[in-house]
């Protein structure tokens, strides 16, 4: 079966991306950090096999993404009024290219294991939909073998009920589902400090670009931890 992996990527800082890391990080640090996220996740995507599509935003940043990722990924702009519509449009577009299994994931989890992504494709052999929950109540990965427009009818994305609401839509359609491993994504400074601490204790070691950049932020990350302990 032909498989495709979609990565959703946004160049920050924008109104809807990475602002919760500011002012802990500067705008330039946010952008550099996110670039590391994207490179780490993209490298894992390439290693799995199958085709990789990066749906990017803002629409006028194609040149920046091409410089960031090189020529061996396919860049397409995101379009839609909200996150659900953008994901629906991306998955629909790739399915219509002739792929049997399409998985979409964000790039806020540079510490994700390659095997986790591979398992999502494997589980689509038996299930209609795969979905992997995020610790904040959303999800970071979703995949399917054909389009199911109704599952995107969520009143508001970015809340702690998105995963639950999506599951309810999937159940209402009588679709079989595989729920994968939970991860935390990096939205705010507490998430970033958790990632740093996980790296330092050896629990996370599979995101070299991110790890290298966090080393440059070591003083800031550790001074914040000391302040919290006082």
LOKERO-114530 format. One line per 8 residues: number of its first residue (from 1); their letters; for each residue x, y, z negated of N, C-alpha, C. Coordinates in Angstrom, 2 decimals, padded with zeros to 5 digits. Layout:
REM residues N
NUM	A	X Y Z X Y Z X Y Z ~ ...
This chain:
REM residues 230
1	XXXXXXXX	000.84 -001.19 000.00 000.00 000.00 000.00 000.88 001.25 000.00 ~ 000.55 002.23 000.83 001.31 003.47 000.90 001.01 004.33 -000.32 ~ 002.07 004.82 -000.98 001.91 005.58 -002.22 002.53 006.96 -002.07 ~ 001.92 007.92 -002.75 002.44 009.29 -002.76 002.33 009.86 -004.17 ~ 003.35 010.60 -004.56 003.36 011.29 -005.85 003.31 012.78 -005.61 ~ 002.33 013.43 -006.24 002.18 014.88 -006.16 002.72 015.49 -007.45 ~ 003.59 016.49 -007.31 004.03 017.27 -008.46 003.41 018.66 -008.37 ~ 002.82 019.10 -009.47 002.27 020.45 -009.54 003.28 021.35 -010.22
9	XXXXXXXX	003.70 022.39 -009.52 004.77 023.24 -010.02 004.41 024.71 -009.86 ~ 004.76 025.49 -010.86 004.51 026.94 -010.86 005.79 027.64 -011.25 ~ 006.18 028.67 -010.50 007.34 029.46 -010.88 006.91 030.50 -011.92 ~ 007.41 030.40 -013.14 007.05 031.36 -014.18 008.02 032.54 -014.19 ~ 007.76 033.54 -015.03 006.53 033.67 -015.81 005.42 034.32 -015.00 ~ 004.25 033.73 -015.05 003.07 034.32 -014.46 002.01 034.39 -015.54 ~ 000.87 034.90 -015.19 -000.21 035.06 -016.17 -000.59 033.73 -016.81 ~ -000.45 032.62 -016.05 -000.93 031.33 -016.54 000.19 030.32 -016.73
17	XXXXXXXX	001.43 030.74 -016.76 002.49 029.75 -016.90 003.57 030.22 -017.86 ~ 003.83 029.38 -018.85 004.97 029.56 -019.76 004.92 030.80 -020.63 ~ 003.80 031.53 -020.65 003.77 032.75 -021.45 003.82 032.44 -022.94 ~ 003.45 031.24 -023.34 003.51 030.89 -024.77 004.94 030.67 -025.25 ~ 005.89 030.60 -024.34 007.30 030.54 -024.74 007.90 031.92 -024.92 ~ 007.13 032.94 -024.59 007.60 034.32 -024.77 006.90 034.92 -025.99 ~ 007.60 035.73 -026.81 008.94 036.28 -026.60 010.07 035.43 -027.17 ~ 009.76 034.21 -027.65 010.84 033.34 -028.14 011.94 033.20 -027.09
25	XXXXXXXX	011.54 033.01 -025.83 012.46 033.05 -024.70 012.16 034.28 -023.87 ~ 013.18 034.80 -023.25 012.97 035.90 -022.31 012.33 035.38 -021.03 ~ 011.85 036.29 -020.20 011.26 035.90 -018.92 012.27 035.13 -018.08 ~ 013.51 035.57 -018.07 014.54 034.89 -017.28 014.85 033.51 -017.84 ~ 014.88 033.39 -019.17 015.11 032.08 -019.78 013.95 031.13 -019.48 ~ 012.72 031.64 -019.51 011.56 030.81 -019.16 011.70 030.26 -017.74 ~ 012.08 031.12 -016.83 012.20 030.69 -015.44 013.32 029.66 -015.29 ~ 014.45 029.91 -015.91 015.57 028.97 -015.81 015.20 027.62 -016.43
33	XXXXXXXX	014.52 027.66 -017.57 014.10 026.42 -018.22 013.14 025.64 -017.34 ~ 012.16 026.34 -016.78 011.18 025.65 -015.96 011.83 025.08 -014.70 ~ 012.79 025.78 -014.14 013.52 025.23 -013.00 014.18 023.91 -013.36 ~ 014.71 023.82 -014.57 015.30 022.56 -015.03 014.25 021.47 -015.15 ~ 013.08 021.83 -015.70 011.99 020.86 -015.77 011.68 020.29 -014.39 ~ 011.51 021.18 -013.43 011.11 020.77 -012.09 012.17 019.87 -011.47 ~ 013.43 020.23 -011.60 014.50 019.41 -011.02 014.56 018.04 -011.68 ~ 014.41 017.99 -013.01 014.47 016.70 -013.69 013.31 015.80 -013.27
41	XXXXXXXX	012.11 016.35 -013.25 010.94 015.54 -012.87 011.01 015.13 -011.41 ~ 011.47 016.02 -010.56 011.56 015.71 -009.14 012.58 014.60 -008.89 ~ 013.67 014.62 -009.63 014.67 013.57 -009.47 014.09 012.21 -009.83 ~ 013.28 012.16 -010.88 012.63 010.91 -011.25 011.63 010.47 -010.18 ~ 010.90 011.45 -009.63 009.93 011.14 -008.58 010.62 010.52 -007.36 ~ 011.75 011.08 -006.98 012.49 010.56 -005.83 012.96 009.12 -006.07 ~ 013.29 008.80 -007.32 013.88 007.48 -007.62 012.85 006.35 -007.57 ~ 011.58 006.69 -007.59 010.54 005.68 -007.63 010.30 005.06 -006.26
49	XXXXXXXX	010.52 005.83 -005.22 010.15 005.39 -003.87 008.80 005.97 -003.52 ~ 008.43 005.87 -002.27 007.21 006.55 -001.84 007.50 008.00 -001.54 ~ 006.51 008.69 -001.06 006.68 010.08 -000.65 006.35 011.03 -001.81 ~ 007.05 012.15 -001.85 006.85 013.15 -002.90 006.39 014.45 -002.26 ~ 005.29 014.99 -002.79 004.75 016.27 -002.36 004.77 017.22 -003.55 ~ 005.31 018.40 -003.36 005.29 019.42 -004.40 004.29 020.49 -004.00 ~ 003.20 020.56 -004.76 002.21 021.62 -004.55 002.58 022.77 -005.48 ~ 002.89 023.91 -004.90 003.51 024.98 -005.65 002.61 026.21 -005.75
57	XXXXXXXX	002.93 027.05 -006.73 002.28 028.34 -006.94 003.30 029.26 -007.61 ~ 003.28 030.54 -007.30 002.42 031.27 -006.35 002.72 030.90 -004.89 ~ 001.77 031.21 -004.02 001.85 030.80 -002.63 003.03 031.43 -001.88 ~ 003.52 032.57 -002.36 004.60 033.25 -001.65 005.99 032.83 -002.12 ~ 006.08 031.75 -002.90 007.36 031.33 -003.47 007.94 030.09 -002.79 ~ 007.52 029.78 -001.57 008.03 028.60 -000.89 009.56 028.62 -000.80 ~ 010.12 029.76 -000.44 011.57 029.84 -000.28 012.29 029.52 -001.59 ~ 011.75 029.98 -002.72 012.38 029.70 -004.00 012.33 028.23 -004.34
65	XXXXXXXX	011.20 027.58 -004.05 011.10 026.15 -004.31 012.01 025.35 -003.38 ~ 012.11 025.78 -002.14 013.00 025.09 -001.21 014.44 025.19 -001.67 ~ 014.83 026.36 -002.15 016.19 026.53 -002.67 016.40 025.68 -003.92 ~ 015.36 025.57 -004.74 015.46 024.82 -005.99 015.56 023.31 -005.75 ~ 014.78 022.79 -004.78 014.62 021.35 -004.63 015.26 020.76 -003.39 ~ 015.65 021.60 -002.45 016.26 021.07 -001.24 015.24 020.73 -000.18 ~ 015.70 020.05 000.85 014.87 019.80 002.03 014.17 018.45 002.03 ~ 014.41 017.61 001.01 013.88 016.25 001.07 012.57 016.10 000.31
73	XXXXXXXX	011.90 017.18 -000.04 010.53 017.11 -000.57 009.63 017.96 000.32 ~ 008.38 017.61 000.34 007.40 018.33 001.16 006.71 019.35 000.27 ~ 006.78 020.62 000.65 006.21 021.71 -000.12 004.89 022.15 000.48 ~ 003.87 022.22 -000.35 002.55 022.68 000.07 001.99 023.61 -000.99 ~ 001.33 024.69 -000.61 000.79 025.63 -001.60 -000.46 025.07 -002.29 ~ -000.61 025.37 -003.57 -001.85 025.06 -004.27 -002.95 026.00 -003.79 ~ -004.18 025.49 -003.74 -005.29 026.39 -003.46 -006.54 025.91 -004.18 ~ -007.31 026.87 -004.67 -008.51 026.58 -005.45 -008.71 027.65 -006.50
81	XXXXXXXX	-009.91 027.69 -007.06 -010.25 028.74 -008.02 -009.78 028.44 -009.43 ~ -009.67 027.16 -009.79 -009.18 026.80 -011.12 -008.32 025.55 -010.98 ~ -007.77 025.09 -012.11 -006.85 023.97 -012.07 -007.53 022.71 -011.53 ~ -008.77 022.46 -011.94 -009.47 021.28 -011.47 -009.64 021.28 -009.96 ~ -010.05 022.42 -009.41 -010.22 022.51 -007.96 -008.89 022.37 -007.24 ~ -007.84 022.93 -007.81 -006.52 022.81 -007.20 -006.06 021.36 -007.17 ~ -006.27 020.63 -008.26 -005.88 019.22 -008.28 -006.74 018.41 -007.31 ~ -008.03 018.65 -007.32 -008.92 017.96 -006.39 -008.50 018.18 -004.95
89	XXXXXXXX	-008.20 019.41 -004.60 -007.81 019.72 -003.23 -006.49 019.06 -002.85 ~ -005.55 019.04 -003.80 -004.25 018.43 -003.51 -004.38 016.93 -003.31 ~ -005.08 016.26 -004.22 -005.24 014.81 -004.10 -006.02 014.47 -002.83 ~ -007.07 015.24 -002.55 -007.85 015.00 -001.35 -007.02 015.16 -000.09 ~ -006.20 016.20 -000.05 -005.38 016.44 001.13 -004.40 015.30 001.37 ~ -003.78 014.80 000.30 -002.80 013.73 000.46 -003.49 012.41 000.80 ~ -004.63 012.14 000.20 -005.38 010.92 000.57 -005.70 010.94 002.06 ~ -006.10 012.08 002.57 -006.49 012.16 003.97 -005.30 012.02 004.92
97	XXXXXXXX	-004.10 012.06 004.38 -002.92 011.76 005.19 -002.74 010.27 005.41 ~ -003.54 009.46 004.69 -003.49 008.02 004.91 -002.90 007.21 003.77 ~ -002.69 007.83 002.61 -002.12 007.09 001.48 -003.20 006.31 000.74 ~ -002.81 005.14 000.24 -003.74 004.29 -000.50 -003.77 004.61 -001.99 ~ -002.62 005.00 -002.52 -002.53 005.34 -003.94 -001.87 006.71 -004.07 ~ -002.54 007.61 -004.78 -002.02 008.96 -004.97 -002.01 009.27 -006.46 ~ -000.88 009.68 -006.97 -000.73 010.07 -008.37 -000.27 011.52 -008.42 ~ -000.90 012.30 -009.28 -000.55 013.71 -009.49 -000.09 013.90 -010.91
105	XXXXXXXX	000.98 014.65 -011.09 001.45 014.95 -012.45 002.02 016.35 -012.51 ~ 002.06 016.89 -013.71 002.65 018.20 -013.93 004.15 018.10 -014.11 ~ 004.78 019.23 -014.28 006.23 019.27 -014.46 006.63 019.84 -015.82 ~ 005.73 019.79 -016.78 006.01 020.29 -018.13 006.52 019.20 -019.06 ~ 006.81 018.00 -018.50 007.26 016.89 -019.33 008.56 016.35 -018.73 ~ 009.66 017.09 -018.87 010.91 016.64 -018.27 011.44 015.36 -018.89 ~ 010.98 015.03 -020.10 011.45 013.86 -020.82 010.66 012.60 -020.49 ~ 009.75 012.66 -019.55 008.99 011.47 -019.18 009.93 010.41 -018.62
113	XXXXXXXX	009.65 009.16 -018.93 010.47 008.07 -018.41 009.99 007.68 -017.01 ~ 010.92 007.35 -016.17 010.58 006.93 -014.80 009.62 005.75 -014.82 ~ 009.81 004.84 -015.76 008.96 003.65 -015.82 007.51 004.01 -016.10 ~ 007.29 005.10 -016.83 005.92 005.54 -017.10 005.20 005.91 -015.81 ~ 005.91 006.60 -014.93 005.32 006.99 -013.65 005.11 005.75 -012.78 ~ 006.09 004.88 -012.76 005.97 003.66 -011.95 004.78 002.82 -012.43 ~ 004.57 002.74 -013.73 003.45 001.97 -014.26 002.11 002.53 -013.79 ~ 002.03 003.85 -013.63 000.79 004.45 -013.16 000.43 003.92 -011.78
121	XXXXXXXX	001.40 003.83 -010.89 001.14 003.27 -009.56 000.78 001.80 -009.65 ~ 001.50 001.05 -010.49 001.21 -000.38 -010.63 -000.21 -000.62 -011.13 ~ -000.64 000.20 -012.08 -001.97 000.01 -012.67 -003.09 000.33 -011.69 ~ -002.78 001.12 -010.66 -003.80 001.39 -009.63 -004.09 000.17 -008.77 ~ -003.27 -000.87 -008.88 -003.58 -002.10 -008.15 -004.86 -002.75 -008.69 ~ -005.12 -002.55 -009.99 -006.30 -003.17 -010.61 -007.39 -002.18 -010.99 ~ -007.07 -000.89 -011.08 -008.03 000.09 -011.58 -008.31 001.16 -010.53 ~ -009.49 001.79 -010.67 -009.85 002.88 -009.76 -009.06 004.15 -010.06
129	XXXXXXXX	-008.85 004.40 -011.35 -008.20 005.64 -011.78 -007.22 005.34 -012.90 ~ -006.10 006.03 -012.88 -005.18 006.03 -014.03 -005.11 007.46 -014.56 ~ -004.99 007.57 -015.87 -004.87 008.88 -016.49 -003.99 008.74 -017.73 ~ -003.10 009.70 -017.92 -002.17 009.66 -019.05 -002.40 010.89 -019.93 ~ -002.76 010.69 -021.19 -003.10 011.82 -022.06 -001.89 012.59 -022.54 ~ -002.11 013.87 -022.76 -001.12 014.74 -023.42 -001.53 014.93 -024.87 ~ -000.57 015.23 -025.71 -000.83 015.35 -027.14 -001.80 016.47 -027.47 ~ -001.88 017.47 -026.60 -002.73 018.63 -026.87 -004.19 018.45 -026.47
137	XXXXXXXX	-004.57 017.24 -026.04 -005.96 016.98 -025.68 -006.23 017.03 -024.19 ~ -005.25 017.39 -023.42 -005.38 017.35 -021.97 -004.77 016.08 -021.41 ~ -004.36 016.12 -020.16 -003.62 015.01 -019.58 -002.55 015.57 -018.66 ~ -001.49 014.78 -018.49 -000.37 015.24 -017.68 -000.24 014.48 -016.37 ~ -001.03 013.41 -016.20 -000.96 012.58 -014.99 -002.32 011.99 -014.70 ~ -002.67 011.97 -013.43 -003.91 011.32 -013.00 -003.68 010.77 -011.60 ~ -004.23 009.58 -011.34 -004.06 008.97 -010.03 -005.29 008.19 -009.63 ~ -005.46 008.00 -008.34 -006.64 007.30 -007.83 -006.39 006.77 -006.44
145	XXXXXXXX	-007.24 005.82 -006.03 -007.11 005.20 -004.71 -008.02 005.83 -003.67 ~ -008.97 006.64 -004.13 -009.81 007.41 -003.22 -010.33 008.63 -003.97 ~ -010.90 009.56 -003.25 -011.36 010.80 -003.86 -012.62 010.57 -004.71 ~ -012.67 011.23 -005.86 -013.82 011.19 -006.76 -014.07 012.61 -007.24 ~ -014.83 013.37 -006.48 -014.96 014.81 -006.73 -015.60 015.14 -008.07 ~ -016.47 014.28 -008.57 -017.23 014.64 -009.78 -016.36 014.74 -011.02 ~ -015.24 014.07 -011.04 -014.43 014.05 -012.28 -013.76 015.39 -012.56 ~ -013.77 016.27 -011.59 -013.11 017.57 -011.78 -014.06 018.64 -012.32
153	XXXXXXXX	-015.30 018.27 -012.58 -016.30 019.25 -013.02 -016.19 019.53 -014.52 ~ -015.07 020.08 -014.90 -014.79 020.44 -016.29 -015.04 021.94 -016.44 ~ -015.79 022.32 -017.46 -016.15 023.73 -017.62 -014.94 024.62 -017.79 ~ -013.96 024.14 -018.55 -012.79 024.99 -018.80 -011.57 024.11 -019.01 ~ -010.58 024.29 -018.15 -009.31 023.61 -018.34 -008.46 024.40 -019.34 ~ -007.47 023.70 -019.90 -006.61 024.35 -020.89 -007.13 024.25 -022.30 ~ -008.16 023.43 -022.53 -008.70 023.24 -023.87 -008.33 021.84 -024.38 ~ -008.62 021.59 -025.66 -008.24 020.30 -026.23 -009.27 019.20 -025.99
161	XXXXXXXX	-010.26 019.46 -025.13 -011.26 018.43 -024.80 -011.19 017.99 -023.35 ~ -010.19 018.43 -022.61 -010.13 018.12 -021.18 -010.03 016.62 -020.93 ~ -009.19 015.94 -021.69 -009.07 014.49 -021.52 -010.39 013.80 -021.81 ~ -011.02 014.15 -022.91 -012.30 013.54 -023.29 -013.37 013.82 -022.22 ~ -013.47 015.06 -021.80 -014.48 015.42 -020.82 -014.26 014.69 -019.49 ~ -013.02 014.54 -019.10 -012.71 013.83 -017.86 -013.08 012.36 -017.98 ~ -012.77 011.76 -019.12 -013.13 010.35 -019.34 -014.65 010.16 -019.26 ~ -015.40 011.11 -019.77 -016.86 011.00 -019.71 -017.34 011.00 -018.27
169	XXXXXXXX	-016.77 011.85 -017.43 -017.13 011.87 -016.01 -016.77 010.56 -015.33 ~ -015.60 010.03 -015.65 -015.16 008.77 -015.04 -016.10 007.64 -015.44 ~ -016.48 007.58 -016.71 -017.39 006.54 -017.17 -018.76 006.68 -016.52 ~ -019.22 007.91 -016.33 -020.52 008.14 -015.70 -020.55 007.63 -014.27 ~ -019.39 007.61 -013.62 -019.30 007.10 -012.24 -019.05 005.60 -012.20 ~ -019.00 004.95 -013.37 -018.74 003.50 -013.47 -017.43 003.10 -012.79 ~ -016.42 003.94 -012.96 -015.11 003.66 -012.38 -014.23 002.97 -013.42 ~ -013.44 002.02 -012.98 -012.50 001.37 -013.89 -011.30 002.28 -014.11
177	XXXXXXXX	-010.72 002.20 -015.30 -009.70 003.19 -015.67 -008.60 002.54 -016.49 ~ -007.39 003.01 -016.28 -006.24 002.65 -017.10 -005.74 003.92 -017.77 ~ -005.65 003.89 -019.10 -005.14 005.03 -019.87 -003.70 004.74 -020.25 ~ -002.80 005.61 -019.81 -001.38 005.37 -019.99 -000.80 006.00 -021.24 ~ 000.51 006.05 -021.30 001.24 006.52 -022.47 001.04 008.01 -022.70 ~ 000.89 008.37 -023.97 000.76 009.79 -024.34 002.13 010.43 -024.46 ~ 002.23 011.67 -023.98 003.42 012.49 -024.15 002.99 013.87 -024.64 ~ 003.94 014.60 -025.22 003.71 016.03 -025.47 004.31 016.80 -024.31
185	XXXXXXXX	003.60 017.83 -023.85 004.18 018.69 -022.83 004.74 019.95 -023.49 ~ 005.55 020.68 -022.74 006.26 021.82 -023.30 005.51 023.09 -022.93 ~ 004.69 023.57 -023.86 003.92 024.79 -023.64 004.44 025.96 -024.48 ~ 004.69 025.70 -025.75 005.11 026.77 -026.66 006.43 026.45 -027.32 ~ 006.87 027.36 -028.20 008.19 027.21 -028.79 008.28 026.00 -029.72 ~ 007.17 025.62 -030.37 007.21 024.44 -031.23 007.44 023.18 -030.41 ~ 006.84 023.12 -029.21 007.08 021.99 -028.32 008.53 021.94 -027.90 ~ 009.09 023.11 -027.60 010.47 023.18 -027.15 011.42 022.76 -028.27
193	XXXXXXXX	011.12 023.17 -029.50 011.97 022.77 -030.62 011.85 021.27 -030.88 ~ 010.64 020.71 -030.67 010.50 019.26 -030.82 011.35 018.52 -029.78 ~ 011.33 019.02 -028.55 012.14 018.40 -027.51 013.63 018.48 -027.88 ~ 014.06 019.64 -028.34 015.45 019.81 -028.76 015.82 018.83 -029.86 ~ 014.95 018.70 -030.86 015.23 017.79 -031.97 015.25 016.34 -031.50 ~ 014.35 016.00 -030.58 014.34 014.64 -030.04 015.62 014.34 -029.26 ~ 016.09 015.34 -028.53 017.35 015.17 -027.80 018.50 014.97 -028.77 ~ 018.55 015.80 -029.81 019.67 015.74 -030.76 019.72 014.39 -031.49
201	XXXXXXXX	018.55 013.80 -031.76 018.57 012.50 -032.47 018.59 011.30 -031.53 ~ 018.69 011.57 -030.22 018.83 010.50 -029.25 017.55 009.87 -028.77 ~ 016.40 010.43 -029.17 015.12 009.87 -028.73 014.81 010.23 -027.29 ~ 015.39 011.30 -026.79 015.20 011.74 -025.41 016.57 011.96 -024.80 ~ 016.83 011.30 -023.68 018.15 011.46 -023.06 018.08 011.31 -021.55 ~ 016.93 011.56 -020.99 016.74 011.28 -019.56 016.32 012.52 -018.78 ~ 016.75 013.68 -019.26 016.44 014.93 -018.57 017.68 015.81 -018.57 ~ 018.68 015.48 -017.77 020.00 016.13 -017.87 020.00 017.62 -017.61
209	XXXXXXXX	019.20 018.09 -016.64 019.17 019.53 -016.36 018.61 020.29 -017.57 ~ 017.53 019.77 -018.12 016.90 020.41 -019.28 017.83 020.37 -020.49 ~ 018.45 019.22 -020.72 019.35 019.07 -021.85 020.50 020.08 -021.76 ~ 021.06 020.22 -020.57 022.19 021.15 -020.40 021.77 022.58 -020.67 ~ 020.57 022.96 -020.21 020.13 024.33 -020.44 019.80 024.57 -021.91 ~ 019.21 023.59 -022.57 018.90 023.76 -024.00 020.17 023.91 -024.83 ~ 021.27 023.34 -024.37 022.54 023.54 -025.07 022.90 025.01 -025.11 ~ 022.55 025.75 -024.06 022.85 027.18 -024.03 021.95 027.96 -024.98
217	XXXXXXXX	020.84 027.35 -025.40 019.90 027.99 -026.33 020.06 027.44 -027.74 ~ 021.12 026.69 -027.99 021.27 026.00 -029.27 021.17 026.94 -030.46 ~ 021.87 028.07 -030.40 021.85 029.00 -031.53 020.42 029.48 -031.81 ~ 019.70 029.82 -030.77 018.34 030.32 -030.94 017.43 029.23 -031.51 ~ 017.55 028.01 -030.99 016.70 026.90 -031.45 017.00 026.55 -032.90 ~ 018.27 026.51 -033.25 018.62 026.12 -034.61 018.38 027.23 -035.61 ~ 018.52 028.48 -035.22 018.24 029.57 -036.15 016.76 029.63 -036.47 ~ 015.92 029.31 -035.49 014.48 029.26 -035.74 014.15 028.15 -036.72
225	XXXXXX	014.82 027.00 -036.59 014.57 025.89 -037.51 014.99 026.24 -038.93 ~ 016.11 026.98 -039.08 016.57 027.39 -040.40 015.60 028.38 -041.04 ~ 015.09 029.30 -040.22 014.12 030.28 -040.72 012.87 029.58 -041.23 ~ 012.45 028.53 -040.52 011.23 027.82 -040.90 011.41 027.10 -042.23 ~ 012.64 026.63 -042.51 012.89 025.89 -043.75 012.99 026.78 -044.97 ~ 013.19 028.08 -044.77 013.36 029.00 -045.91 012.05 029.19 -046.66
